[in-house]
């Protein structure tokens, strides 16, 4: 089960990746950011296919991807 803290953390990590790049993120956070920000080249650089990326982050984080993506867009960012 996801927590609000987990969601807010993913939102902030993705916002940071969008604004500053993924270099400061862990491998798992980079995968999430790549999926949220529609950056398949980041996945390729890490050696992941889309399916492998989804498997890597698990169902709980997958369930948050679209919401994080929408919230990033809604913030005018």
N, CA, C and O atoms as a Tripos MOL2 file, in Angstrom:
@<TRIPOS>MOLECULE
protein
  308   307    77     0     0
PROTEIN
NO_CHARGES

@<TRIPOS>ATOM
      1 N           0.8350   -1.1900    0.0000 N.3       1 UNK1
      2 CA          0.0000    0.0000    0.0000 C.3       1 UNK1
      3 C           0.8750    1.2470    0.0000 C.2       1 UNK1
      4 O           1.8420    1.3290    0.7580 O.2       1 UNK1
      5 N           0.5490    2.1920   -0.8260 N.am      2 UNK2
      6 CA          1.3360    3.4180   -0.9310 C.3       2 UNK2
      7 C           1.0110    4.3830    0.1920 C.2       2 UNK2
      8 O          -0.0710    4.3520    0.7770 O.2       2 UNK2
      9 N           1.9690    5.2320    0.4710 N.am      3 UNK3
     10 CA          1.7530    6.2750    1.4680 C.3       3 UNK3
     11 C           1.8580    7.6340    0.8000 C.2       3 UNK3
     12 O           2.4620    7.7580   -0.2660 O.2       3 UNK3
     13 N           1.2770    8.6510    1.4150 N.am      4 UNK4
     14 CA          1.3840   10.0040    0.8780 C.3       4 UNK4
     15 C           2.8260   10.4660    0.8620 C.2       4 UNK4
     16 O           3.2470   11.1750   -0.0520 O.2       4 UNK4
     17 N           3.5840   10.0680    1.8720 N.am      5 UNK5
     18 CA          5.0050   10.4310    1.9160 C.3       5 UNK5
     19 C           5.7400    9.8590    0.7090 C.2       5 UNK5
     20 O           6.5450   10.5450    0.0790 O.2       5 UNK5
     21 N           5.4570    8.6020    0.3940 N.am      6 UNK6
     22 CA          6.0820    7.9440   -0.7520 C.3       6 UNK6
     23 C           5.7180    8.6730   -2.0500 C.2       6 UNK6
     24 O           6.5700    8.8780   -2.9140 O.2       6 UNK6
     25 N           4.4620    9.0570   -2.1740 N.am      7 UNK7
     26 CA          4.0090    9.7790   -3.3640 C.3       7 UNK7
     27 C           4.7070   11.1360   -3.4840 C.2       7 UNK7
     28 O           5.2240   11.4780   -4.5480 O.2       7 UNK7
     29 N           4.7200   11.9040   -2.3980 N.am      8 UNK8
     30 CA          5.3560   13.2280   -2.4310 C.3       8 UNK8
     31 C           6.8470   13.1200   -2.7400 C.2       8 UNK8
     32 O           7.4030   13.9610   -3.4470 O.2       8 UNK8
     33 N           7.4820   12.0920   -2.2130 N.am      9 UNK9
     34 CA          8.8990   11.8830   -2.4810 C.3       9 UNK9
     35 C           9.1430   11.6060   -3.9690 C.2       9 UNK9
     36 O          10.0680   12.1590   -4.5650 O.2       9 UNK9
     37 N           8.3090   10.7480   -4.5620 N.am     10 UNK10
     38 CA          8.4420   10.4770   -5.9960 C.3      10 UNK10
     39 C           8.1910   11.7330   -6.8230 C.2      10 UNK10
     40 O           8.8980   11.9900   -7.7970 O.2      10 UNK10
     41 N           7.1980   12.5040   -6.4410 N.am     11 UNK11
     42 CA          6.9000   13.7420   -7.1470 C.3      11 UNK11
     43 C           8.1060   14.6810   -7.1210 C.2      11 UNK11
     44 O           8.4850   15.2350   -8.1530 O.2      11 UNK11
     45 N           8.7030   14.8590   -5.9540 N.am     12 UNK12
     46 CA          9.8680   15.7410   -5.8260 C.3      12 UNK12
     47 C          11.0610   15.2110   -6.6000 C.2      12 UNK12
     48 O          11.7760   15.9860   -7.2350 O.2      12 UNK12
     49 N          11.2920   13.9040   -6.5610 N.am     13 UNK13
     50 CA         12.4150   13.3110   -7.3040 C.3      13 UNK13
     51 C          12.2300   13.5190   -8.8040 C.2      13 UNK13
     52 O          13.1840   13.8460   -9.5100 O.2      13 UNK13
     53 N          11.0100   13.3310   -9.2900 N.am     14 UNK14
     54 CA         10.7460   13.5050  -10.7220 C.3      14 UNK14
     55 C          10.8620   14.9730  -11.1240 C.2      14 UNK14
     56 O          11.3540   15.2870  -12.2080 O.2      14 UNK14
     57 N          10.4120   15.8600  -10.2600 N.am     15 UNK15
     58 CA         10.5460   17.2860  -10.5300 C.3      15 UNK15
     59 C          12.0300   17.6620  -10.6210 C.2      15 UNK15
     60 O          12.4300   18.4050  -11.5180 O.2      15 UNK15
     61 N          12.8280   17.1550   -9.7060 N.am     16 UNK16
     62 CA         14.2620   17.4120   -9.7300 C.3      16 UNK16
     63 C          14.9200   16.8540  -10.9730 C.2      16 UNK16
     64 O          15.7710   17.5110  -11.5730 O.2      16 UNK16
     65 N          14.5400   15.6500  -11.3680 N.am     17 UNK17
     66 CA         15.1020   15.0420  -12.5720 C.3      17 UNK17
     67 C          14.7370   15.8380  -13.8140 C.2      17 UNK17
     68 O          15.5530   16.0060  -14.7200 O.2      17 UNK17
     69 N          13.5070   16.3230  -13.8450 N.am     18 UNK18
     70 CA         13.0640   17.1270  -14.9810 C.3      18 UNK18
     71 C          13.8540   18.4330  -15.0750 C.2      18 UNK18
     72 O          14.2590   18.8530  -16.1590 O.2      18 UNK18
     73 N          14.0620   19.0610  -13.9250 N.am     19 UNK19
     74 CA         14.6960   20.3730  -13.9080 C.3      19 UNK19
     75 C          16.2240   20.3230  -13.9570 C.2      19 UNK19
     76 O          16.8640   21.2100  -14.5210 O.2      19 UNK19
     77 N          16.8040   19.2740  -13.3580 N.am     20 UNK20
     78 CA         18.2640   19.2320  -13.2150 C.3      20 UNK20
     79 C          18.9110   17.9950  -13.8120 C.2      20 UNK20
     80 O          20.1370   17.8860  -13.8100 O.2      20 UNK20
     81 N          18.1280   17.0720  -14.3180 N.am     21 UNK21
     82 CA         18.6650   15.8270  -14.8420 C.3      21 UNK21
     83 C          18.6570   14.7360  -13.7910 C.2      21 UNK21
     84 O          18.4260   15.0020  -12.6110 O.2      21 UNK21
     85 N          18.9090   13.5030  -14.2190 N.am     22 UNK22
     86 CA         18.7550   12.3570  -13.3250 C.3      22 UNK22
     87 C          20.0100   11.9760  -12.5360 C.2      22 UNK22
     88 O          19.9840   10.9930  -11.7960 O.2      22 UNK22
     89 N          21.0830   12.7100  -12.6710 N.am     23 UNK23
     90 CA         22.3690   12.2640  -12.1260 C.3      23 UNK23
     91 C          22.3990   12.0630  -10.6190 C.2      23 UNK23
     92 O          23.1720   11.2330  -10.1390 O.2      23 UNK23
     93 N          21.5960   12.7820   -9.8580 N.am     24 UNK24
     94 CA         21.6320   12.6520   -8.3970 C.3      24 UNK24
     95 C          20.6930   11.5730   -7.8640 C.2      24 UNK24
     96 O          20.6460   11.3350   -6.6570 O.2      24 UNK24
     97 N          19.9490   10.9210   -8.7490 N.am     25 UNK25
     98 CA         18.9680    9.9220   -8.3320 C.3      25 UNK25
     99 C          19.5770    8.5290   -8.2390 C.2      25 UNK25
    100 O          20.5560    8.2210   -8.9190 O.2      25 UNK25
    101 N          18.9920    7.6980   -7.3950 N.am     26 UNK26
    102 CA         19.3690    6.2840   -7.3510 C.3      26 UNK26
    103 C          18.8740    5.6150   -8.6340 C.2      26 UNK26
    104 O          18.1100    6.2040   -9.3990 O.2      26 UNK26
    105 N          19.3140    4.3930   -8.8550 N.am     27 UNK27
    106 CA         18.8990    3.6770  -10.0680 C.3      27 UNK27
    107 C          17.3840    3.5140  -10.1310 C.2      27 UNK27
    108 O          16.7860    3.7230  -11.1860 O.2      27 UNK27
    109 N          16.7590    3.1470   -9.0210 N.am     28 UNK28
    110 CA         15.3040    2.9790   -9.0000 C.3      28 UNK28
    111 C          14.5710    4.2870   -9.2420 C.2      28 UNK28
    112 O          13.5620    4.3230   -9.9460 O.2      28 UNK28
    113 N          15.0870    5.3640   -8.6520 N.am     29 UNK29
    114 CA         14.4770    6.6810   -8.8550 C.3      29 UNK29
    115 C          14.6340    7.1350  -10.3030 C.2      29 UNK29
    116 O          13.7370    7.7760  -10.8520 O.2      29 UNK29
    117 N          15.7540    6.8120  -10.9210 N.am     30 UNK30
    118 CA         15.9500    7.1530  -12.3400 C.3      30 UNK30
    119 C          14.9430    6.4360  -13.2180 C.2      30 UNK30
    120 O          14.4120    7.0110  -14.1680 O.2      30 UNK30
    121 N          14.6850    5.1850  -12.8980 N.am     31 UNK31
    122 CA         13.7050    4.4140  -13.6700 C.3      31 UNK31
    123 C          12.3320    5.0660  -13.5550 C.2      31 UNK31
    124 O          11.6490    5.2550  -14.5620 O.2      31 UNK31
    125 N          11.9250    5.4090  -12.3420 N.am     32 UNK32
    126 CA         10.6310    6.0680  -12.1410 C.3      32 UNK32
    127 C          10.5900    7.3870  -12.9090 C.2      32 UNK32
    128 O           9.6220    7.6600  -13.6170 O.2      32 UNK32
    129 N          11.6210    8.1970  -12.7760 N.am     33 UNK33
    130 CA         11.6660    9.4970  -13.4580 C.3      33 UNK33
    131 C          11.6040    9.3210  -14.9680 C.2      33 UNK33
    132 O          10.9140   10.0770  -15.6520 O.2      33 UNK33
    133 N          12.3100    8.3430  -15.4890 N.am     34 UNK34
    134 CA         12.2970    8.0940  -16.9350 C.3      34 UNK34
    135 C          10.8920    7.7540  -17.4140 C.2      34 UNK34
    136 O          10.4610    8.2280  -18.4650 O.2      34 UNK34
    137 N          10.1850    6.9420  -16.6540 N.am     35 UNK35
    138 CA          8.8180    6.5760  -17.0370 C.3      35 UNK35
    139 C           7.8690    7.7610  -16.9100 C.2      35 UNK35
    140 O           7.0670    8.0090  -17.8100 O.2      35 UNK35
    141 N           7.9500    8.4940  -15.8030 N.am     36 UNK36
    142 CA          7.0650    9.6390  -15.5800 C.3      36 UNK36
    143 C           7.3140   10.7330  -16.6140 C.2      36 UNK36
    144 O           6.3720   11.3260  -17.1390 O.2      36 UNK36
    145 N           8.5790   10.9940  -16.9010 N.am     37 UNK37
    146 CA          8.9420   12.0990  -17.7900 C.3      37 UNK37
    147 C           9.0190   11.6920  -19.2570 C.2      37 UNK37
    148 O           9.4020   12.4860  -20.1160 O.2      37 UNK37
    149 N           8.6450   10.4350  -19.5320 N.am     38 UNK38
    150 CA          8.6630    9.9200  -20.9010 C.3      38 UNK38
    151 C          10.0470   10.0830  -21.5370 C.2      38 UNK38
    152 O          10.1850   10.6490  -22.6220 O.2      38 UNK38
    153 N          11.0550    9.5820  -20.8470 N.am     39 UNK39
    154 CA         12.4430    9.6680  -21.3020 C.3      39 UNK39
    155 C          13.0030    8.2650  -21.5440 C.2      39 UNK39
    156 O          13.8280    7.7880  -20.7650 O.2      39 UNK39
    157 N          12.5620    7.6020  -22.6150 N.am     40 UNK40
    158 CA         13.0250    6.2320  -22.8690 C.3      40 UNK40
    159 C          14.5390    6.1460  -23.0650 C.2      40 UNK40
    160 O          15.1360    5.0920  -22.8430 O.2      40 UNK40
    161 N          15.1520    7.2410  -23.4750 N.am     41 UNK41
    162 CA         16.6120    7.2100  -23.6510 C.3      41 UNK41
    163 C          17.3340    7.0110  -22.3200 C.2      41 UNK41
    164 O          18.4190    6.4310  -22.2900 O.2      41 UNK41
    165 N          16.7480    7.4810  -21.2250 N.am     42 UNK42
    166 CA         17.3300    7.2370  -19.9020 C.3      42 UNK42
    167 C          17.2730    5.7450  -19.5810 C.2      42 UNK42
    168 O          18.2220    5.1890  -19.0280 O.2      42 UNK42
    169 N          16.1690    5.1040  -19.9270 N.am     43 UNK43
    170 CA         16.0530    3.6650  -19.6980 C.3      43 UNK43
    171 C          17.0760    2.9120  -20.5320 C.2      43 UNK43
    172 O          17.7210    1.9850  -20.0420 O.2      43 UNK43
    173 N          17.2270    3.3060  -21.7850 N.am     44 UNK44
    174 CA         18.2050    2.6710  -22.6690 C.3      44 UNK44
    175 C          19.6120    2.8170  -22.1090 C.2      44 UNK44
    176 O          20.3910    1.8630  -22.1220 O.2      44 UNK44
    177 N          19.9420    4.0090  -21.6150 N.am     45 UNK45
    178 CA         21.2680    4.2390  -21.0300 C.3      45 UNK45
    179 C          21.5120    3.3410  -19.8230 C.2      45 UNK45
    180 O          22.6490    2.9510  -19.5550 O.2      45 UNK45
    181 N          20.4470    3.0140  -19.0950 N.am     46 UNK46
    182 CA         20.5630    2.1480  -17.9160 C.3      46 UNK46
    183 C          20.4740    0.6680  -18.2810 C.2      46 UNK46
    184 O          20.6770   -0.2000  -17.4320 O.2      46 UNK46
    185 N          20.1720    0.3880  -19.5440 N.am     47 UNK47
    186 CA         20.0750   -0.9990  -19.9940 C.3      47 UNK47
    187 C          18.7390   -1.6670  -19.7240 C.2      47 UNK47
    188 O          18.6580   -2.8930  -19.6570 O.2      47 UNK47
    189 N          17.6860   -0.8630  -19.5690 N.am     48 UNK48
    190 CA         16.3510   -1.3950  -19.3020 C.3      48 UNK48
    191 C          15.4500   -1.2410  -20.5220 C.2      48 UNK48
    192 O          15.5180   -0.2450  -21.2430 O.2      48 UNK48
    193 N          14.6050   -2.2470  -20.7360 N.am     49 UNK49
    194 CA         13.4850   -2.0870  -21.6520 C.3      49 UNK49
    195 C          12.3420   -1.4880  -20.8330 C.2      49 UNK49
    196 O          12.4390   -1.3960  -19.6100 O.2      49 UNK49
    197 N          11.2800   -1.0880  -21.4880 N.am     50 UNK50
    198 CA         10.1160   -0.5610  -20.7630 C.3      50 UNK50
    199 C           9.5590   -1.6180  -19.8070 C.2      50 UNK50
    200 O           9.2620   -1.3170  -18.6510 O.2      50 UNK50
    201 N           9.4200   -2.8340  -20.2800 N.am     51 UNK51
    202 CA          8.8750   -3.9000  -19.4430 C.3      51 UNK51
    203 C           9.7810   -4.1740  -18.2400 C.2      51 UNK51
    204 O           9.2940   -4.3800  -17.1280 O.2      51 UNK51
    205 N          11.0880   -4.1750  -18.4600 N.am     52 UNK52
    206 CA         12.0240   -4.3810  -17.3550 C.3      52 UNK52
    207 C          11.9470   -3.2410  -16.3470 C.2      52 UNK52
    208 O          12.0620   -3.4580  -15.1400 O.2      52 UNK52
    209 N          11.7510   -2.0260  -16.8530 N.am     53 UNK53
    210 CA         11.6410   -0.8610  -15.9710 C.3      53 UNK53
    211 C          10.4190   -0.9830  -15.0660 C.2      53 UNK53
    212 O          10.5020   -0.7210  -13.8660 O.2      53 UNK53
    213 N           9.2960   -1.3780  -15.6360 N.am     54 UNK54
    214 CA          8.0690   -1.5490  -14.8610 C.3      54 UNK54
    215 C           8.2760   -2.6420  -13.8090 C.2      54 UNK54
    216 O           7.8710   -2.4860  -12.6570 O.2      54 UNK54
    217 N           8.8980   -3.7290  -14.2060 N.am     55 UNK55
    218 CA          9.1720   -4.8080  -13.2680 C.3      55 UNK55
    219 C          10.1140   -4.3370  -12.1620 C.2      55 UNK55
    220 O           9.9450   -4.7110  -11.0010 O.2      55 UNK55
    221 N          11.0890   -3.5300  -12.5110 N.am     56 UNK56
    222 CA         12.0910   -3.0400  -11.5580 C.3      56 UNK56
    223 C          11.4790   -2.2040  -10.4380 C.2      56 UNK56
    224 O          11.8890   -2.3160   -9.2820 O.2      56 UNK56
    225 N          10.4920   -1.3620  -10.7790 N.am     57 UNK57
    226 CA          9.9560   -0.4630   -9.7560 C.3      57 UNK57
    227 C           8.7980   -1.0660   -8.9700 C.2      57 UNK57
    228 O           8.4840   -0.5820   -7.8820 O.2      57 UNK57
    229 N           8.1640   -2.0940   -9.4810 N.am     58 UNK58
    230 CA          7.0960   -2.7660   -8.7470 C.3      58 UNK58
    231 C           5.7350   -2.1040   -8.8990 C.2      58 UNK58
    232 O           5.6080   -0.9900   -9.4070 O.2      58 UNK58
    233 N           4.7340   -2.8240   -8.4440 N.am     59 UNK59
    234 CA          3.3420   -2.4010   -8.6470 C.3      59 UNK59
    235 C           2.9570   -1.1510   -7.8720 C.2      59 UNK59
    236 O           2.1950   -0.3270   -8.3780 O.2      59 UNK59
    237 N           3.4630   -0.9920   -6.6640 N.am     60 UNK60
    238 CA          3.0690    0.1760   -5.8690 C.3      60 UNK60
    239 C           3.5390    1.4570   -6.5450 C.2      60 UNK60
    240 O           2.7630    2.4010   -6.6930 O.2      60 UNK60
    241 N           4.8000    1.4980   -6.9560 N.am     61 UNK61
    242 CA          5.2830    2.7050   -7.6310 C.3      61 UNK61
    243 C           4.6330    2.8630   -8.9980 C.2      61 UNK61
    244 O           4.3390    3.9840   -9.4140 O.2      61 UNK61
    245 N           4.4050    1.7630   -9.7010 N.am     62 UNK62
    246 CA          3.7190    1.8450  -10.9950 C.3      62 UNK62
    247 C           2.3570    2.4970  -10.8530 C.2      62 UNK62
    248 O           1.9290    3.2520  -11.7260 O.2      62 UNK62
    249 N           1.6830    2.2080   -9.7610 N.am     63 UNK63
    250 CA          0.3430    2.7540   -9.5630 C.3      63 UNK63
    251 C           0.3720    4.2700   -9.3670 C.2      63 UNK63
    252 O          -0.6710    4.9180   -9.4540 O.2      63 UNK63
    253 N           1.5340    4.8370   -9.1060 N.am     64 UNK64
    254 CA          1.6480    6.2780   -8.8810 C.3      64 UNK64
    255 C           2.1390    7.0450  -10.1030 C.2      64 UNK64
    256 O           2.0770    8.2740  -10.1150 O.2      64 UNK64
    257 N           2.6250    6.3530  -11.1280 N.am     65 UNK65
    258 CA          3.2780    7.0250  -12.2560 C.3      65 UNK65
    259 C           2.3920    8.0670  -12.9330 C.2      65 UNK65
    260 O           2.8110    9.2100  -13.1160 O.2      65 UNK65
    261 N           1.1950    7.6900  -13.2990 N.am     66 UNK66
    262 CA          0.3140    8.6090  -14.0190 C.3      66 UNK66
    263 C          -0.0770    9.7960  -13.1480 C.2      66 UNK66
    264 O          -0.1390   10.9270  -13.6310 O.2      66 UNK66
    265 N          -0.3390    9.5510  -11.8810 N.am     67 UNK67
    266 CA         -0.6980   10.6420  -10.9760 C.3      67 UNK67
    267 C           0.4640   11.6290  -10.8090 C.2      67 UNK67
    268 O           0.2520   12.8420  -10.8110 O.2      67 UNK67
    269 N           1.6730   11.1190  -10.6670 N.am     68 UNK68
    270 CA          2.8560   11.9950  -10.5680 C.3      68 UNK68
    271 C           3.0010   12.7980  -11.8590 C.2      68 UNK68
    272 O           3.2410   14.0040  -11.8210 O.2      68 UNK68
    273 N           2.8540   12.1270  -12.9970 N.am     69 UNK69
    274 CA          2.9660   12.8000  -14.2860 C.3      69 UNK69
    275 C           1.9330   13.9190  -14.4120 C.2      69 UNK69
    276 O           2.2600   15.0220  -14.8520 O.2      69 UNK69
    277 N           0.7130   13.6420  -14.0350 N.am     70 UNK70
    278 CA         -0.3550   14.6560  -14.1100 C.3      70 UNK70
    279 C          -0.0770   15.8230  -13.1550 C.2      70 UNK70
    280 O          -0.2610   16.9870  -13.5130 O.2      70 UNK70
    281 N           0.3610   15.5020  -11.9550 N.am     71 UNK71
    282 CA          0.6470   16.5760  -10.9850 C.3      71 UNK71
    283 C           1.8110   17.4510  -11.4260 C.2      71 UNK71
    284 O           1.7950   18.6580  -11.1830 O.2      71 UNK71
    285 N           2.8020   16.8800  -12.0560 N.am     72 UNK72
    286 CA          3.9070   17.6950  -12.5800 C.3      72 UNK72
    287 C           3.3990   18.6530  -13.6470 C.2      72 UNK72
    288 O           3.8030   19.8150  -13.6880 O.2      72 UNK72
    289 N           2.5140   18.1660  -14.5090 N.am     73 UNK73
    290 CA          1.9430   19.0260  -15.5440 C.3      73 UNK73
    291 C           1.0210   20.0820  -14.9680 C.2      73 UNK73
    292 O           0.9960   21.2120  -15.4540 O.2      73 UNK73
    293 N           0.2680   19.7330  -13.9450 N.am     74 UNK74
    294 CA         -0.6820   20.6510  -13.3320 C.3      74 UNK74
    295 C           0.0330   21.7750  -12.5910 C.2      74 UNK74
    296 O          -0.5360   22.8480  -12.3950 O.2      74 UNK74
    297 N           1.2560   21.5390  -12.1860 N.am     75 UNK75
    298 CA          2.0110   22.5640  -11.4740 C.3      75 UNK75
    299 C           2.6350   23.5640  -12.4510 C.2      75 UNK75
    300 O           3.3550   24.4770  -12.0440 O.2      75 UNK75
    301 N           2.3500   23.3800  -13.7400 N.am     76 UNK76
    302 CA          2.8860   24.3040  -14.7340 C.3      76 UNK76
    303 C           4.3820   24.1660  -14.9170 C.2      76 UNK76
    304 O           5.0670   25.1080  -15.3160 O.2      76 UNK76
    305 N           4.8780   22.9770  -14.6180 N.am     77 UNK77
    306 CA          6.3150   22.7500  -14.6940 C.3      77 UNK77
    307 C           6.6710   21.9460  -15.9110 C.2      77 UNK77
    308 O           7.8460   21.6570  -16.1390 O.2      77 UNK77
@<TRIPOS>BOND
     1     1     2 1
     2     2     3 1
     3     3     4 2
     4     3     5 am
     5     5     6 1
     6     6     7 1
     7     7     8 2
     8     7     9 am
     9     9    10 1
    10    10    11 1
    11    11    12 2
    12    11    13 am
    13    13    14 1
    14    14    15 1
    15    15    16 2
    16    15    17 am
    17    17    18 1
    18    18    19 1
    19    19    20 2
    20    19    21 am
    21    21    22 1
    22    22    23 1
    23    23    24 2
    24    23    25 am
    25    25    26 1
    26    26    27 1
    27    27    28 2
    28    27    29 am
    29    29    30 1
    30    30    31 1
    31    31    32 2
    32    31    33 am
    33    33    34 1
    34    34    35 1
    35    35    36 2
    36    35    37 am
    37    37    38 1
    38    38    39 1
    39    39    40 2
    40    39    41 am
    41    41    42 1
    42    42    43 1
    43    43    44 2
    44    43    45 am
    45    45    46 1
    46    46    47 1
    47    47    48 2
    48    47    49 am
    49    49    50 1
    50    50    51 1
    51    51    52 2
    52    51    53 am
    53    53    54 1
    54    54    55 1
    55    55    56 2
    56    55    57 am
    57    57    58 1
    58    58    59 1
    59    59    60 2
    60    59    61 am
    61    61    62 1
    62    62    63 1
    63    63    64 2
    64    63    65 am
    65    65    66 1
    66    66    67 1
    67    67    68 2
    68    67    69 am
    69    69    70 1
    70    70    71 1
    71    71    72 2
    72    71    73 am
    73    73    74 1
    74    74    75 1
    75    75    76 2
    76    75    77 am
    77    77    78 1
    78    78    79 1
    79    79    80 2
    80    79    81 am
    81    81    82 1
    82    82    83 1
    83    83    84 2
    84    83    85 am
    85    85    86 1
    86    86    87 1
    87    87    88 2
    88    87    89 am
    89    89    90 1
    90    90    91 1
    91    91    92 2
    92    91    93 am
    93    93    94 1
    94    94    95 1
    95    95    96 2
    96    95    97 am
    97    97    98 1
    98    98    99 1
    99    99   100 2
   100    99   101 am
   101   101   102 1
   102   102   103 1
   103   103   104 2
   104   103   105 am
   105   105   106 1
   106   106   107 1
   107   107   108 2
   108   107   109 am
   109   109   110 1
   110   110   111 1
   111   111   112 2
   112   111   113 am
   113   113   114 1
   114   114   115 1
   115   115   116 2
   116   115   117 am
   117   117   118 1
   118   118   119 1
   119   119   120 2
   120   119   121 am
   121   121   122 1
   122   122   123 1
   123   123   124 2
   124   123   125 am
   125   125   126 1
   126   126   127 1
   127   127   128 2
   128   127   129 am
   129   129   130 1
   130   130   131 1
   131   131   132 2
   132   131   133 am
   133   133   134 1
   134   134   135 1
   135   135   136 2
   136   135   137 am
   137   137   138 1
   138   138   139 1
   139   139   140 2
   140   139   141 am
   141   141   142 1
   142   142   143 1
   143   143   144 2
   144   143   145 am
   145   145   146 1
   146   146   147 1
   147   147   148 2
   148   147   149 am
   149   149   150 1
   150   150   151 1
   151   151   152 2
   152   151   153 am
   153   153   154 1
   154   154   155 1
   155   155   156 2
   156   155   157 am
   157   157   158 1
   158   158   159 1
   159   159   160 2
   160   159   161 am
   161   161   162 1
   162   162   163 1
   163   163   164 2
   164   163   165 am
   165   165   166 1
   166   166   167 1
   167   167   168 2
   168   167   169 am
   169   169   170 1
   170   170   171 1
   171   171   172 2
   172   171   173 am
   173   173   174 1
   174   174   175 1
   175   175   176 2
   176   175   177 am
   177   177   178 1
   178   178   179 1
   179   179   180 2
   180   179   181 am
   181   181   182 1
   182   182   183 1
   183   183   184 2
   184   183   185 am
   185   185   186 1
   186   186   187 1
   187   187   188 2
   188   187   189 am
   189   189   190 1
   190   190   191 1
   191   191   192 2
   192   191   193 am
   193   193   194 1
   194   194   195 1
   195   195   196 2
   196   195   197 am
   197   197   198 1
   198   198   199 1
   199   199   200 2
   200   199   201 am
   201   201   202 1
   202   202   203 1
   203   203   204 2
   204   203   205 am
   205   205   206 1
   206   206   207 1
   207   207   208 2
   208   207   209 am
   209   209   210 1
   210   210   211 1
   211   211   212 2
   212   211   213 am
   213   213   214 1
   214   214   215 1
   215   215   216 2
   216   215   217 am
   217   217   218 1
   218   218   219 1
   219   219   220 2
   220   219   221 am
   221   221   222 1
   222   222   223 1
   223   223   224 2
   224   223   225 am
   225   225   226 1
   226   226   227 1
   227   227   228 2
   228   227   229 am
   229   229   230 1
   230   230   231 1
   231   231   232 2
   232   231   233 am
   233   233   234 1
   234   234   235 1
   235   235   236 2
   236   235   237 am
   237   237   238 1
   238   238   239 1
   239   239   240 2
   240   239   241 am
   241   241   242 1
   242   242   243 1
   243   243   244 2
   244   243   245 am
   245   245   246 1
   246   246   247 1
   247   247   248 2
   248   247   249 am
   249   249   250 1
   250   250   251 1
   251   251   252 2
   252   251   253 am
   253   253   254 1
   254   254   255 1
   255   255   256 2
   256   255   257 am
   257   257   258 1
   258   258   259 1
   259   259   260 2
   260   259   261 am
   261   261   262 1
   262   262   263 1
   263   263   264 2
   264   263   265 am
   265   265   266 1
   266   266   267 1
   267   267   268 2
   268   267   269 am
   269   269   270 1
   270   270   271 1
   271   271   272 2
   272   271   273 am
   273   273   274 1
   274   274   275 1
   275   275   276 2
   276   275   277 am
   277   277   278 1
   278   278   279 1
   279   279   280 2
   280   279   281 am
   281   281   282 1
   282   282   283 1
   283   283   284 2
   284   283   285 am
   285   285   286 1
   286   286   287 1
   287   287   288 2
   288   287   289 am
   289   289   290 1
   290   290   291 1
   291   291   292 2
   292   291   293 am
   293   293   294 1
   294   294   295 1
   295   295   296 2
   296   295   297 am
   297   297   298 1
   298   298   299 1
   299   299   300 2
   300   299   301 am
   301   301   302 1
   302   302   303 1
   303   303   304 2
   304   303   305 am
   305   305   306 1
   306   306   307 1
   307   307   308 2
@<TRIPOS>SUBSTRUCTURE
     1 UNK1         2 RESIDUE 1 A UNK
     2 UNK2         6 RESIDUE 1 A UNK
     3 UNK3        10 RESIDUE 1 A UNK
     4 UNK4        14 RESIDUE 1 A UNK
     5 UNK5        18 RESIDUE 1 A UNK
     6 UNK6        22 RESIDUE 1 A UNK
     7 UNK7        26 RESIDUE 1 A UNK
     8 UNK8        30 RESIDUE 1 A UNK
     9 UNK9        34 RESIDUE 1 A UNK
    10 UNK10       38 RESIDUE 1 A UNK
    11 UNK11       42 RESIDUE 1 A UNK
    12 UNK12       46 RESIDUE 1 A UNK
    13 UNK13       50 RESIDUE 1 A UNK
    14 UNK14       54 RESIDUE 1 A UNK
    15 UNK15       58 RESIDUE 1 A UNK
    16 UNK16       62 RESIDUE 1 A UNK
    17 UNK17       66 RESIDUE 1 A UNK
    18 UNK18       70 RESIDUE 1 A UNK
    19 UNK19       74 RESIDUE 1 A UNK
    20 UNK20       78 RESIDUE 1 A UNK
    21 UNK21       82 RESIDUE 1 A UNK
    22 UNK22       86 RESIDUE 1 A UNK
    23 UNK23       90 RESIDUE 1 A UNK
    24 UNK24       94 RESIDUE 1 A UNK
    25 UNK25       98 RESIDUE 1 A UNK
    26 UNK26      102 RESIDUE 1 A UNK
    27 UNK27      106 RESIDUE 1 A UNK
    28 UNK28      110 RESIDUE 1 A UNK
    29 UNK29      114 RESIDUE 1 A UNK
    30 UNK30      118 RESIDUE 1 A UNK
    31 UNK31      122 RESIDUE 1 A UNK
    32 UNK32      126 RESIDUE 1 A UNK
    33 UNK33      130 RESIDUE 1 A UNK
    34 UNK34      134 RESIDUE 1 A UNK
    35 UNK35      138 RESIDUE 1 A UNK
    36 UNK36      142 RESIDUE 1 A UNK
    37 UNK37      146 RESIDUE 1 A UNK
    38 UNK38      150 RESIDUE 1 A UNK
    39 UNK39      154 RESIDUE 1 A UNK
    40 UNK40      158 RESIDUE 1 A UNK
    41 UNK41      162 RESIDUE 1 A UNK
    42 UNK42      166 RESIDUE 1 A UNK
    43 UNK43      170 RESIDUE 1 A UNK
    44 UNK44      174 RESIDUE 1 A UNK
    45 UNK45      178 RESIDUE 1 A UNK
    46 UNK46      182 RESIDUE 1 A UNK
    47 UNK47      186 RESIDUE 1 A UNK
    48 UNK48      190 RESIDUE 1 A UNK
    49 UNK49      194 RESIDUE 1 A UNK
    50 UNK50      198 RESIDUE 1 A UNK
    51 UNK51      202 RESIDUE 1 A UNK
    52 UNK52      206 RESIDUE 1 A UNK
    53 UNK53      210 RESIDUE 1 A UNK
    54 UNK54      214 RESIDUE 1 A UNK
    55 UNK55      218 RESIDUE 1 A UNK
    56 UNK56      222 RESIDUE 1 A UNK
    57 UNK57      226 RESIDUE 1 A UNK
    58 UNK58      230 RESIDUE 1 A UNK
    59 UNK59      234 RESIDUE 1 A UNK
    60 UNK60      238 RESIDUE 1 A UNK
    61 UNK61      242 RESIDUE 1 A UNK
    62 UNK62      246 RESIDUE 1 A UNK
    63 UNK63      250 RESIDUE 1 A UNK
    64 UNK64      254 RESIDUE 1 A UNK
    65 UNK65      258 RESIDUE 1 A UNK
    66 UNK66      262 RESIDUE 1 A UNK
    67 UNK67      266 RESIDUE 1 A UNK
    68 UNK68      270 RESIDUE 1 A UNK
    69 UNK69      274 RESIDUE 1 A UNK
    70 UNK70      278 RESIDUE 1 A UNK
    71 UNK71      282 RESIDUE 1 A UNK
    72 UNK72      286 RESIDUE 1 A UNK
    73 UNK73      290 RESIDUE 1 A UNK
    74 UNK74      294 RESIDUE 1 A UNK
    75 UNK75      298 RESIDUE 1 A UNK
    76 UNK76      302 RESIDUE 1 A UNK
    77 UNK77      306 RESIDUE 1 A UNK
